[in-house]
Amino acid sequence: MKDGIHPEYRPVIFKDLASGHMFVTKSTVQTKQTIKHEDGKEYPLFEIEISSASHPFFTGKQQLVDTAGRVERFKKKYNIK
């Protein structure tokens, strides 16, 4: 591999905004936020709108997650009242 062209591969905390669930995995995602984990180390934080902790397929229950007015845009697009 060439030096200096690959992004840094490091542990990152992903936080599900719908449920508040957090998990650590390795990623090359770029973020400016950091958070202290329960193991005492500080990790970069990346916030996601939905994960397996809040997705209806994995949880078995329907949740309405309305971020950035998606439901309203859908209703307006298809003229649903």
N, C-alpha and C positions, 0 to 999 in steps of 0.2 A: 504494500500500500504506500501511496505517496504521503509524505509528511505535510501537515498543515492544510489539507483540503477536506478533511472529515470533521463533522461536528463532534463535540464532546459527548461521550456516552457515559451517563452517570445516573445514580439513583435520584428519582423525582417522586414527590408526593402528588397524587392526583386526588382532588376533592370533588365529590359529586355535590353540586349545588342544590339538587332536588331533595336529597336525603341527608346530606352532611357526612356521608361515609367517606373515609379517606383510606387510601392504600398506597404502598410504596412499590415502585417497579423501576426498572432502568429504562431510560429514554434519552433521545437527543433533542427533545422539545426545548425551545428557548423561552425563558420566563425571567421576570425581574423580581417576583415575589419569593419570599422564603418563609418557612415555618419551622418551629421546633417540634420534633416528633417525640413520642413517649419514650424512646430509647435515649433521649438527651442530645441527639445530634440535630443539626440544622440542615434542612433540605430545601431545594427549590420547590415551589408550589405551583401547580397548574390546575386551574378550576375548569371542570367540565359540566355541561348541563345535565347529562344523563349517563348512568353506568348500569352495570348489572344489579346494583343495589336498589335502583329506582325504576328500572325498565319493566313494564308489565309482563313481558315474556318470561323473565326470570323470577319476578315476585309473585305472579299469579293474581295480581289485583291491578285494576286500572287506576292510574293517577293522572290528573290533568296538570301538566307542567307548562305553564304559559310564560315563556320568556320572550321578551321583545315583541309581544302582541301577535304571536303566530296564529292564534285562534281567530282574532279579529280580522287579520289579513285573509285567512281562508274564507271566512264568512263573507267578507266584502268581495273577494274574487269570484265566488260562486253565487253571490246574491242570496245568501241564506240569512233568515231573520230569526 
